[in-house]
């Protein structure tokens, strides 16, 4: 692959796991667990963490219920704790879940439903959660990413990253069959080898890669619409392999799609 491109063959995944469970049809967040091949997932409308076995055909191996209702959009496991975020920016910390006695602490942020939080990822350097706001797909407003410090439990006063949808459109112009929408963040993850920040968008099926230090867009790419009809979750394993989850469309099933790293990275 060219040195200036995303180091994944986004049209040729190494694995596709169909997620047969109805509870995963609206999968909206994805994280690693401590067990290789086992992912943490969360779906809309319920505060339940689902442990999904990618080696076992996407079977749900464990459930951790911490909230009966809520528009949950992201999940992240950091150490022994589980963190979830709602679309209004509220963050939930779940402890003691290993013993099936979850204890929940809720942190309200100054974000609201209008910010439409969709992505949650862990930033090891900051020891913080990255909180990505979707915004309105029909408007070209700047898409902010805030950090939630896990030491102070405070949201950063200003965005730590921003994405200009007009810049994304300039890099990846509309196809003839594209809706005239704009990049709207639906998932976020930090690459474990480069530190680059990967952000996906269900609107237009795009991915952008941000330089961690400057925040500038390094790369932008299309995601395959047929392969990933509604990409909502993104995570990397320790080797740098990329996993993206997609909600189900119509009568289909949700999917977990793996893209192997195809070149060495600095």
The 8 nearest C-alpha neighbors of each residue, nearest first, counted from 0:
[[1, 2, 4, 6, 262, 261, 3, 5],
 [2, 0, 3, 4, 5, 6, 262, 7],
 [1, 3, 4, 0, 6, 5, 262, 264],
 [2, 4, 1, 5, 218, 217, 0, 6],
 [5, 3, 1, 2, 6, 218, 0, 219],
 [4, 6, 7, 218, 3, 220, 219, 8],
 [7, 5, 261, 260, 4, 262, 8, 0],
 [8, 6, 260, 9, 5, 261, 258, 259],
 [9, 7, 11, 10, 258, 12, 6, 261],
 [8, 10, 11, 7, 12, 222, 258, 223],
 [9, 11, 8, 223, 12, 222, 226, 7],
 [10, 12, 8, 9, 13, 258, 7, 14],
 [13, 11, 258, 14, 257, 10, 9, 256],
 [12, 14, 258, 257, 259, 11, 15, 256],
 [15, 13, 257, 12, 256, 16, 258, 255],
 [14, 16, 256, 255, 257, 17, 254, 12],
 [17, 15, 255, 254, 56, 18, 57, 256],
 [18, 16, 254, 19, 253, 252, 15, 255],
 [19, 17, 57, 253, 254, 20, 252, 16],
 [18, 20, 17, 252, 21, 253, 57, 23],
 [21, 19, 22, 23, 18, 24, 58, 59],
 [20, 22, 24, 23, 19, 252, 18, 25],
 [23, 21, 20, 24, 42, 25, 26, 19],
 [22, 24, 26, 21, 25, 20, 42, 253],
 [23, 25, 253, 247, 21, 246, 26, 22],
 [26, 24, 246, 42, 23, 43, 27, 247],
 [25, 27, 42, 23, 246, 24, 41, 28],
 [26, 28, 231, 42, 72, 232, 41, 25],
 [27, 29, 73, 232, 74, 41, 40, 72],
 [28, 30, 40, 232, 39, 233, 74, 234],
 [31, 29, 39, 75, 38, 234, 74, 76],
 [30, 32, 38, 39, 76, 33, 37, 234],
 [31, 33, 38, 34, 37, 39, 76, 30],
 [32, 34, 35, 31, 37, 78, 38, 76],
 [33, 35, 32, 37, 36, 31, 38, 52],
 [36, 34, 37, 33, 32, 31, 38, 236],
 [35, 37, 53, 54, 52, 34, 38, 32],
 [36, 38, 52, 34, 51, 35, 32, 53],
 [39, 37, 31, 51, 32, 50, 30, 40],
 [38, 40, 50, 30, 49, 29, 31, 32],
 [41, 39, 29, 49, 28, 48, 50, 38],
 [40, 42, 48, 28, 26, 27, 49, 47],
 [43, 41, 26, 27, 25, 23, 45, 44],
 [44, 42, 71, 70, 45, 25, 27, 72],
 [43, 45, 70, 69, 68, 71, 42, 46],
 [44, 46, 68, 69, 67, 47, 43, 66],
 [47, 45, 66, 65, 67, 64, 68, 69],
 [46, 48, 64, 63, 45, 65, 41, 49],
 [47, 49, 63, 41, 62, 40, 64, 39],
 [50, 48, 62, 40, 39, 61, 51, 41],
 [49, 51, 39, 61, 38, 60, 59, 40],
 [50, 52, 59, 38, 37, 57, 58, 60],
 [53, 51, 37, 57, 55, 58, 54, 36],
 [54, 52, 57, 36, 55, 56, 37, 51],
 [55, 53, 52, 56, 36, 57, 37, 58],
 [56, 54, 52, 53, 57, 58, 51, 36],
 [55, 57, 58, 53, 54, 16, 52, 17],
 [56, 58, 53, 52, 18, 51, 55, 16],
 [57, 59, 52, 56, 51, 55, 60, 18],
 [60, 58, 51, 50, 61, 52, 49, 57],
 [61, 59, 50, 51, 58, 52, 62, 49],
 [60, 62, 50, 59, 49, 63, 51, 48],
 [63, 61, 49, 48, 64, 50, 47, 60],
 [64, 62, 48, 47, 65, 49, 96, 61],
 [63, 65, 47, 66, 46, 62, 48, 67],
 [64, 66, 46, 47, 101, 63, 67, 103],
 [67, 65, 46, 68, 64, 45, 47, 69],
 [66, 68, 45, 46, 65, 69, 64, 47],
 [69, 67, 45, 44, 66, 46, 70, 71],
 [68, 70, 44, 45, 71, 46, 85, 67],
 [69, 71, 44, 43, 85, 86, 72, 45],
 [72, 70, 85, 43, 69, 84, 73, 44],
 [71, 73, 117, 27, 85, 28, 84, 86],
 [74, 72, 28, 119, 84, 83, 118, 71],
 [73, 75, 83, 28, 82, 29, 41, 30],
 [76, 74, 30, 82, 81, 120, 77, 83],
 [75, 77, 81, 80, 82, 30, 78, 32],
 [78, 76, 80, 79, 75, 81, 121, 82],
 [79, 77, 80, 76, 81, 33, 32, 75],
 [78, 80, 77, 81, 76, 94, 97, 95],
 [81, 79, 77, 94, 78, 76, 93, 82],
 [80, 82, 76, 93, 92, 75, 77, 83],
 [83, 81, 92, 75, 91, 74, 76, 93],
 [82, 84, 74, 91, 73, 90, 75, 92],
 [85, 83, 90, 73, 89, 71, 72, 88],
 [86, 84, 71, 87, 70, 88, 89, 72],
 [85, 87, 116, 115, 88, 112, 70, 72],
 [88, 86, 112, 111, 85, 89, 115, 110],
 [89, 87, 110, 85, 86, 116, 108, 111],
 [90, 88, 107, 85, 84, 106, 87, 108],
 [91, 89, 84, 106, 83, 105, 88, 107],
 [90, 92, 105, 83, 82, 104, 84, 106],
 [91, 93, 82, 104, 103, 81, 105, 94],
 [92, 94, 103, 81, 102, 80, 101, 82],
 [93, 95, 102, 96, 80, 101, 103, 92],
 [96, 94, 101, 97, 100, 98, 102, 99],
 [95, 97, 101, 99, 94, 98, 100, 63],
 [96, 98, 95, 99, 100, 101, 94, 79],
 [99, 97, 96, 100, 95, 101, 94, 63],
 [100, 98, 96, 97, 101, 95, 63, 64],
 [99, 101, 98, 96, 95, 102, 97, 94],
 [102, 100, 96, 95, 94, 99, 93, 65],
 [101, 103, 94, 93, 95, 100, 104, 96],
 [104, 102, 93, 92, 101, 105, 94, 91],
 [103, 105, 92, 91, 106, 93, 102, 90],
 [104, 106, 91, 90, 92, 103, 107, 89],
 [107, 105, 90, 89, 91, 108, 104, 152],
 [106, 108, 89, 90, 105, 109, 88, 110],
 [109, 107, 110, 89, 88, 106, 154, 153],
 [108, 110, 111, 107, 88, 154, 89, 87],
 [111, 109, 88, 108, 87, 114, 112, 89],
 [112, 110, 87, 113, 114, 88, 109, 115],
 [111, 113, 87, 115, 114, 86, 110, 88],
 [112, 114, 115, 111, 87, 134, 110, 116],
 [115, 113, 112, 111, 132, 116, 134, 110],
 [116, 114, 86, 112, 113, 133, 132, 134],
 [115, 117, 132, 86, 133, 131, 88, 114],
 [118, 116, 185, 72, 133, 132, 131, 86],
 [117, 119, 186, 131, 185, 187, 73, 130],
 [118, 120, 73, 130, 129, 187, 74, 131],
 [121, 119, 188, 129, 187, 128, 75, 122],
 [120, 122, 128, 129, 127, 123, 75, 188],
 [121, 123, 127, 125, 124, 126, 128, 189],
 [122, 124, 126, 125, 121, 127, 189, 128],
 [125, 123, 126, 122, 127, 194, 121, 189],
 [124, 126, 127, 123, 122, 148, 146, 128],
 [127, 125, 123, 124, 122, 149, 148, 128],
 [128, 126, 148, 125, 149, 147, 122, 146],
 [127, 129, 121, 147, 146, 120, 122, 130],
 [128, 130, 146, 120, 119, 145, 121, 131],
 [129, 131, 119, 145, 144, 118, 146, 128],
 [132, 130, 144, 118, 116, 117, 184, 143],
 [133, 131, 116, 115, 114, 143, 117, 134],
 [134, 132, 184, 183, 115, 116, 117, 185],
 [133, 135, 132, 115, 114, 183, 136, 142],
 [134, 136, 137, 138, 133, 183, 140, 139],
 [137, 135, 181, 180, 138, 183, 134, 202],
 [138, 136, 180, 135, 181, 139, 179, 134],
 [137, 139, 135, 136, 140, 181, 180, 134],
 [140, 138, 164, 181, 165, 141, 137, 163],
 [141, 139, 138, 142, 164, 163, 134, 135],
 [140, 142, 163, 162, 143, 161, 139, 164],
 [143, 141, 162, 161, 132, 140, 163, 134],
 [144, 142, 161, 158, 132, 160, 141, 131],
 [143, 145, 131, 160, 158, 130, 159, 161],
 [146, 144, 158, 130, 159, 129, 155, 143],
 [145, 147, 129, 155, 128, 154, 127, 130],
 [146, 148, 154, 128, 127, 153, 149, 155],
 [149, 147, 127, 152, 153, 150, 151, 146],
 [148, 150, 152, 127, 151, 126, 147, 128],
 [151, 149, 148, 152, 126, 127, 153, 147],
 [150, 152, 153, 148, 149, 147, 154, 127],
 [153, 151, 149, 148, 150, 147, 154, 106],
 [154, 152, 151, 148, 147, 155, 149, 108],
 [153, 155, 147, 146, 156, 148, 108, 145],
 [154, 156, 146, 157, 145, 147, 153, 158],
 [157, 155, 154, 158, 145, 153, 146, 159],
 [158, 156, 155, 159, 145, 154, 143, 146],
 [159, 157, 145, 144, 160, 143, 161, 155],
 [158, 160, 145, 144, 157, 146, 161, 155],
 [161, 159, 144, 158, 214, 143, 162, 145],
 [162, 160, 143, 142, 144, 141, 158, 163],
 [161, 163, 142, 141, 164, 143, 160, 216],
 [162, 164, 141, 166, 165, 142, 167, 161],
 [165, 163, 167, 182, 166, 181, 139, 162],
 [164, 166, 168, 167, 163, 169, 139, 181],
 [167, 165, 169, 163, 164, 168, 170, 162],
 [166, 168, 164, 170, 165, 169, 171, 163],
 [169, 167, 172, 171, 165, 170, 166, 164],
 [168, 170, 166, 167, 171, 172, 165, 164],
 [169, 171, 167, 168, 172, 166, 219, 220],
 [172, 170, 168, 169, 167, 173, 220, 219],
 [173, 171, 168, 169, 170, 174, 167, 177],
 [174, 172, 177, 175, 171, 168, 179, 176],
 [173, 175, 177, 176, 172, 178, 171, 203],
 [174, 176, 177, 173, 178, 172, 179, 203],
 [175, 177, 174, 178, 173, 179, 203, 224],
 [178, 176, 174, 175, 173, 179, 203, 180],
 [177, 179, 180, 176, 203, 173, 202, 175],
 [178, 180, 177, 181, 173, 137, 203, 136],
 [181, 179, 137, 136, 178, 202, 203, 182],
 [180, 182, 136, 164, 139, 137, 183, 202],
 [181, 183, 164, 200, 202, 184, 136, 203],
 [184, 182, 133, 200, 136, 202, 134, 181],
 [183, 185, 133, 200, 199, 186, 132, 131],
 [184, 186, 117, 200, 231, 118, 199, 201],
 [187, 185, 118, 232, 199, 231, 198, 233],
 [186, 188, 198, 118, 120, 197, 119, 233],
 [189, 187, 120, 197, 234, 196, 233, 190],
 [188, 190, 196, 194, 195, 197, 191, 122],
 [189, 191, 194, 195, 192, 193, 196, 235],
 [192, 190, 194, 193, 239, 189, 237, 235],
 [193, 191, 190, 194, 239, 264, 238, 265],
 [194, 192, 195, 190, 191, 265, 264, 189],
 [193, 195, 190, 189, 191, 192, 211, 196],
 [196, 194, 210, 211, 193, 190, 209, 189],
 [195, 197, 189, 209, 208, 188, 211, 190],
 [198, 196, 208, 188, 187, 207, 189, 209],
 [197, 199, 187, 207, 186, 206, 184, 208],
 [200, 198, 206, 186, 185, 184, 205, 207],
 [199, 201, 184, 185, 183, 205, 202, 204],
 [200, 202, 204, 230, 229, 203, 185, 231],
 [201, 203, 200, 204, 182, 183, 136, 180],
 [202, 204, 205, 201, 177, 182, 180, 200],
 [205, 203, 201, 222, 202, 200, 221, 224],
 [206, 204, 221, 200, 222, 203, 199, 220],
 [207, 205, 199, 220, 219, 198, 221, 200],
 [208, 206, 219, 198, 218, 197, 209, 220],
 [207, 209, 197, 218, 217, 196, 216, 219],
 [210, 208, 216, 196, 214, 215, 217, 195],
 [209, 211, 214, 195, 215, 213, 212, 217],
 [210, 212, 195, 214, 213, 209, 194, 196],
 [213, 211, 210, 214, 215, 195, 209, 194],
 [214, 212, 215, 210, 211, 209, 160, 216],
 [213, 215, 210, 209, 211, 160, 212, 216],
 [216, 214, 213, 209, 210, 217, 211, 162],
 [215, 217, 209, 218, 208, 210, 207, 214],
 [218, 216, 209, 208, 210, 215, 219, 207],
 [219, 217, 208, 216, 207, 4, 5, 220],
 [218, 220, 207, 206, 208, 170, 171, 167],
 [219, 221, 206, 205, 207, 222, 171, 218],
 [222, 220, 205, 204, 206, 223, 219, 171],
 [221, 223, 204, 205, 224, 9, 220, 206],
 [222, 224, 226, 225, 227, 10, 221, 204],
 [225, 223, 228, 227, 226, 222, 204, 229],
 [226, 224, 223, 228, 227, 222, 229, 10],
 [225, 227, 223, 224, 228, 222, 10, 256],
 [226, 228, 224, 245, 229, 230, 225, 223],
 [227, 229, 224, 225, 226, 230, 245, 248],
 [228, 230, 245, 246, 201, 227, 231, 247],
 [231, 229, 245, 201, 227, 244, 232, 228],
 [230, 232, 27, 185, 186, 245, 244, 229],
 [233, 231, 28, 29, 244, 186, 243, 27],
 [234, 232, 243, 242, 186, 29, 188, 187],
 [233, 235, 242, 188, 30, 241, 29, 243],
 [236, 234, 241, 240, 239, 242, 190, 237],
 [235, 237, 239, 238, 240, 241, 234, 31],
 [236, 238, 239, 191, 235, 240, 192, 190],
 [239, 237, 236, 240, 235, 191, 192, 260],
 [238, 240, 236, 237, 235, 260, 191, 241],
 [241, 239, 259, 260, 235, 236, 238, 258],
 [240, 242, 235, 258, 257, 234, 239, 259],
 [243, 241, 257, 234, 256, 233, 235, 258],
 [244, 242, 233, 256, 232, 255, 230, 257],
 [245, 243, 255, 232, 254, 230, 231, 256],
 [246, 244, 230, 229, 254, 227, 253, 231],
 [245, 247, 253, 25, 229, 26, 24, 230],
 [248, 246, 253, 252, 24, 251, 245, 25],
 [247, 249, 251, 250, 246, 228, 252, 229],
 [248, 250, 251, 247, 252, 24, 246, 253],
 [251, 249, 248, 252, 247, 24, 253, 21],
 [252, 250, 248, 247, 249, 253, 24, 19],
 [253, 251, 247, 19, 18, 24, 17, 254],
 [252, 254, 247, 246, 24, 18, 245, 17],
 [255, 253, 17, 245, 18, 244, 16, 256],
 [254, 256, 244, 16, 243, 15, 17, 245],
 [255, 257, 15, 243, 242, 14, 244, 254],
 [256, 258, 242, 14, 12, 241, 13, 15],
 [259, 257, 12, 241, 13, 240, 7, 242],
 [260, 258, 240, 261, 13, 241, 7, 257],
 [259, 261, 240, 7, 262, 6, 239, 258],
 [262, 260, 6, 7, 259, 263, 8, 0],
 [263, 261, 260, 6, 264, 0, 7, 2],
 [262, 264, 265, 261, 260, 6, 192, 239],
 [263, 265, 262, 193, 192, 6, 260, 261],
 [264, 263, 193, 192, 262, 194, 2, 195]]
